[in-house]
């Protein structure tokens, strides 16, 4: 397959917009539990799971796209837009 790196639209702002959106949903659900313990455990377990997946995903992207991905990665925030970026 001839896939290309797509550093525009939402990906021009952050590298993992779908993970960010899912974390927002998890944060919302966590606040609805009315239990600090459940909220903190839910948020932490989701964050660790996403970080694990992102680590492996970015490793594969770096192998596939090389310096193009490293350049994109250096200019783009992982979870949120990088403040003061170009």
N, C-alpha and C positions, 0 to 999 in steps of 0.2 A: 504494500500500500504506500502511496506517496502522500503522507501527511505532512503538513507544514505547521510551523509555529505560528500562533495567532495572537500577537501581542497588542490587540486593539479592543475596542468596546470595553466591557467590564474587565477583561484581562489586562487592559492598559492601566487600570487603576489598582488591581490586586491580583496576585497569582492564583488564588483559590476562592473565587466569589461564591461558589456553591457551598463550600465548607463554612464560609462566613455566614451565609444565609441560614444554613442548618444550625449553626451555633446560636444565632438570634432566636430561632424557634425553640431550641433547647433551653435557652435562658428564660424565654417566656413561659414555657411549661414548668420549669423549675420554680419560678416565682408563684405559680398557681398551686403548688403542692402545699403551701402554708407550713412547710417544715424546712427549717434551715439545714438539717442533716440531709434530707432527701435532695434538696436543691444543690447543696455543695457536692454531694456524691455524684449526682447526675451531671453537673457541669464538668467536674474534674474527669470523670470517666469518658465523657464525650470528647473533651479537649485532648486527653491522652490518646484516644482512638484516632481522632483526626490527625494529630501530630505524627503518629505512627504511619498512617496511610500517606500523608503528605511527604514524609521523609523518603519513603520508597518510590513514590510517584516522581518526586523531583530528581532522585537519583537516576531513574529511567529516562526522564526528559533530558538530563545533562548528558547521558550516554548517547541518546538519539540525536540531539541537536547541538551538542558541543558548546562552543563559544557563543553562538547565537543565544542559547538558553542562559548561559552564565551572565551575559550582558543584560538580558531581559530581567533576570533574577536580581542583579545588582541595582536596577533602577525601579523595581516594583515591589511594594510591600506584600508580605505573605497573606495576612488576614485583613489588613486595612490599607487604604491608600497611604503612601509615604508622603508625609508632610514636607513641603519644600522641594519635591522632586520636579524634574523638568516638565 
